[in-house]
């Protein structure tokens, strides 16, 4: 395994943004944030921190990040008959970009 690899399987490096950023969230609320506040809402790895998210966004799209806010959403319990399961935990990041930079996912 590469020496840059941490124990949890996510790489810590400038060009390894694909291990931190999992996808984008496109809803009416995220479209409003994009238009009014120049924010991008991304789904990120559950064990990533704000510094890793900032570096990943800046290296992936060559933009300047002003702030990063995160939310961890705990998966809810689901039942089907007698069996009980649980949805996976998710983490999203609201990334505010510099006013000169723009990202569009639609």
Backbone torsions as a table, in degrees:
resi	resn	phi	psi	omega
1	UNK	NA	150.0	-178.1
2	UNK	-63.6	147.1	-178.8
3	UNK	-69.8	-17.6	177.9
4	UNK	-80.6	-6.6	-175.1
5	UNK	-80.3	132.3	175.9
6	UNK	-88.1	174.5	-177.3
7	UNK	-66.2	-27.3	-176.4
8	UNK	-84.7	-0.6	175.4
9	UNK	94.0	-3.6	179.1
10	UNK	-100.7	134.8	-178.5
11	UNK	-82.1	144.6	177.4
12	UNK	-112.1	95.2	-179.4
13	UNK	-163.8	165.1	-177.2
14	UNK	-71.0	-32.8	-177.1
15	UNK	-97.5	11.5	-179.5
16	UNK	-108.5	41.9	-177.3
17	UNK	-68.2	-23.8	-177.7
18	UNK	-69.8	-10.5	175.6
19	UNK	-88.7	-17.3	-179.1
20	UNK	-100.2	-48.2	-177.6
21	UNK	-88.4	119.5	-178.1
22	UNK	-97.3	-28.7	180.0
23	UNK	172.7	-178.7	179.3
24	UNK	-109.8	156.2	176.3
25	UNK	-110.0	117.4	-178.6
26	UNK	-117.0	108.0	176.3
27	UNK	-137.7	-179.8	176.3
28	UNK	-64.3	-39.9	-179.3
29	UNK	-67.3	-39.6	178.5
30	UNK	-70.5	-30.8	175.1
31	UNK	-66.0	-39.3	176.1
32	UNK	-63.2	-44.7	178.1
33	UNK	-61.6	-37.4	-179.8
34	UNK	-66.8	-41.7	-177.8
35	UNK	-75.4	-45.5	-171.9
36	UNK	-86.7	-37.9	-172.9
37	UNK	-117.2	2.2	-178.9
38	UNK	56.3	48.1	178.9
39	UNK	-110.4	153.0	175.7
40	UNK	-123.9	134.1	179.4
41	UNK	-106.3	121.6	-176.0
42	UNK	-123.6	147.4	170.6
43	UNK	-90.9	127.1	-173.9
44	UNK	-123.6	169.0	178.4
45	UNK	-64.0	143.7	-172.9
46	UNK	-65.6	-26.5	-177.4
47	UNK	-101.3	10.3	179.8
48	UNK	-83.5	152.1	178.0
49	UNK	-110.7	178.3	-174.2
50	UNK	-66.0	-35.8	179.9
51	UNK	-66.5	-41.6	177.7
52	UNK	-65.3	-39.3	179.2
53	UNK	-65.2	-43.9	179.1
54	UNK	-59.6	-48.9	179.9
55	UNK	-62.7	-39.1	-178.3
56	UNK	-66.7	-43.6	-179.9
57	UNK	-67.0	-43.3	-179.6
58	UNK	-64.6	-37.2	-179.4
59	UNK	-80.9	-29.4	-178.1
60	UNK	-73.9	-40.6	-173.9
61	UNK	-119.7	4.3	179.2
62	UNK	53.4	53.7	178.0
63	UNK	-124.0	166.4	177.6
64	UNK	-100.9	123.6	-178.6
65	UNK	-97.0	128.5	177.1
66	UNK	-88.5	-46.0	-179.2
67	UNK	-150.9	157.8	177.3
68	UNK	-131.1	126.0	174.0
69	UNK	-119.4	140.4	-176.3
70	UNK	-123.8	153.0	173.8
71	UNK	-134.5	131.8	174.5
72	UNK	-105.9	121.8	-178.8
73	UNK	-107.9	118.3	-177.8
74	UNK	-78.8	133.9	-179.6
75	UNK	-67.4	140.3	-176.1
76	UNK	-90.3	159.8	-178.1
77	UNK	-80.3	132.6	179.5
78	UNK	-121.7	141.4	178.5
79	UNK	-119.9	143.6	169.6
80	UNK	-138.6	98.9	-176.2
81	UNK	69.2	-127.2	-178.3
82	UNK	-86.6	-16.5	-176.9
83	UNK	-87.7	143.3	-179.0
84	UNK	-120.0	132.4	178.1
85	UNK	-133.6	-177.7	-178.4
86	UNK	-143.0	139.6	175.1
87	UNK	-75.0	157.7	-178.4
88	UNK	-72.0	150.1	173.5
89	UNK	-72.9	147.7	179.9
90	UNK	-131.4	153.4	175.5
91	UNK	-131.0	130.6	176.7
92	UNK	-120.1	152.7	179.9
93	UNK	-125.1	131.5	174.2
94	UNK	-101.9	110.5	-173.4
95	UNK	-107.3	119.4	177.5
96	UNK	-93.7	128.1	-176.7
97	UNK	-98.9	160.7	175.0
98	UNK	-63.0	150.1	-173.6
99	UNK	-65.5	-18.0	176.8
100	UNK	-81.8	-18.8	-175.7
101	UNK	-101.3	147.3	178.5
102	UNK	-139.5	141.2	171.2
103	UNK	-129.7	138.8	179.1
104	UNK	-133.9	129.7	-179.1
105	UNK	-108.9	8.5	178.4
106	UNK	-127.2	NA	NA
